[in-house]
């Protein structure tokens, strides 16, 4: 029996998860069947609060939520996701959509608001596009998180040297700025390049820029942040 490869939980290669939130059992089950019919994984919740209280936070996927559900509404869910820094795209569906709620949902970050009944193929096409977007975001997220891990390896002095290297300063100028000998700066420079796993000053600059954007990105690729 051939063993199937285990799909990673994090990063751009993670299995996409479509999260479906709707208190209408028939609609929720229909959406699960639709999503699974094209080979995608679906996880459903009756209430937004059930999802929020779960540990499910996929890096690749989409949330489909009804606008009006008991407890935290679809709009309330959007507010809580934005406040927590969760960037998974959200599609809002409703049998009672109105312009005001639709505008509010979009302002809170929803990527689309669909009125029931909606075209199933259009929804599936939208899901595939959003999965691609979240894969790309997860890829960038991992690069920035990995950059931060490398920077965290540096000592305080090495970080100072890295900062000057990123500005394009030569060893002598760095030595003058830090009150060190050129030889000492050369040693620090060697250590910085080795720990960052780069070879050029351009690489140092690009990596430091990535590391600056890395706050909160570690979770999406399984990297523990300090």
Helices and strands as residue ranges (DSSP letters): E 17-21, H 25-37, E 41-45, H 48-52, E 61-66, H 74-84, E 89-94, H 99-107, E 112-115, H 120-151, H 156-166, H 171-178, H 182-196, H 201-212, G 218-221
